[in-house]
Amino acid sequence: MSTTPLRVGVIGYGLAGSVFHAPLVAATDGLVLDTVVTSDPARQAQARAEFPDVRIATSADELWDRGLGGDRGGLDLIVIASPNKTHVPLATAALTAGIPVVVDKPLAATAAEARELAALADRSGTFLSVFQNRRWDNDFLTLRRLLADGELGEIQRFESRFERWRPQLKGGWRESGAPEEIGGLLYDLGSHVVDQALVLFGPALRVYAETDVRRPGAEADDDTFIALTHANGVRSHLYVSATTAQLGPRFRVLGSRAGYVKYGLDPQEGALREGLRPTPGTPWGEEPEHLWGLVGSGESPLTGGGIPLRTLPGDYPAYYAAVAAALREGGPAPVTAYEAAHCLDVLEAARASSRDGVTVDL
């Protein structure tokens, strides 16, 4: 097996490309950040300052011309971190060129488009994965361990909140109401909380949602609630919001024996934004003891009962380590396009539920 690093190109150098993908690729053993695609001069300068050896391309077409690997400067993996509306056409171009591809979430606007991409990858025998980094959040990893150990008993209700207090609009495509932009929190943060719920508790049978536009001048949903009834009977209540003046718990999980309550967001995004990078032998994704969640039962009005449980370290680097292993050894993608399609089934049902004021059966 070759030990030559796999050359990676990142398309887009906004939030996703510069904060998440480029740093994580560069920190992964067996991968090297080769090319960043951006036509913005300021972002080009930023990429060169952060990664002095990186090559800059102004158009994704330059990557297709190079092809896959080889002596012409081709790439072994392309990461699509550009605006949502470009995900499907760019992924289609990469797969058609036979180049493995990672696409930031959401993979597409519809589940049908996601399944078409999955089928194209299958036909061409080309690797395709979706970046769902919050499967490697510290609280999510901790909850998965709790569930595997059976400490909470039979789970009855799962509450998940990804809330922010951002009363002022920031602008840009993420807040656009134009359908082609695929903006709004339902498809942004909703992609995370729905994916986590499906991973934890399996497929959903019914979906009910309320999507609202709260802030003056806003065009896309900025305060959304989704209720899922899973096939195993668990009910998930999922909240995503930019208008929450008092934040609720990130997780509240209620079982027949005990519950788990956890406040605060995983620290990895904040660390990456500050320019910190995961390095071997250095603690990463850890949080202080005062942020640990509580496990137990009781009726205390202050704590709800329970004892602190150490939060496992978050591990975003595990995603690209799994990608590198899959490319070299032929293993499965860490997140598949079919999984992304299941998530989009729920998001589409949530949009229809909110629009029509009904519960949607899947």
Secondary structure, DSSP 8 states (H G I E B T S, - for coil): ---S-EEEEEE--SHIIIIIIHHHHHTSTTEEEEEEE---HHHHHHHHHH-TT-EEES-THHHHHH-BSTTTT-BSEEEE-S-GGGHHHHHHHHHHTT--EEEES---SSHHHHHHHHHHHHHHT--EEEE-GGGG-HHHHHHHHHHHHTTT-SEEEEEEEEE-B--S---SGGG---GGGT-STTTTHHHHHHHHHHHHH--EEEEEEEEE--STT--S--EEEEEEEETTS-EEEEEEESB-SS---SEEEEESS-EEEE-S--SHHHHHHTT----TTS--S---GGG-EEEE----TTT-S-EEE------THHHHHHHHHHHHH----SS-HHHHHHHHHHHHHHHHHHHHTS-EE-
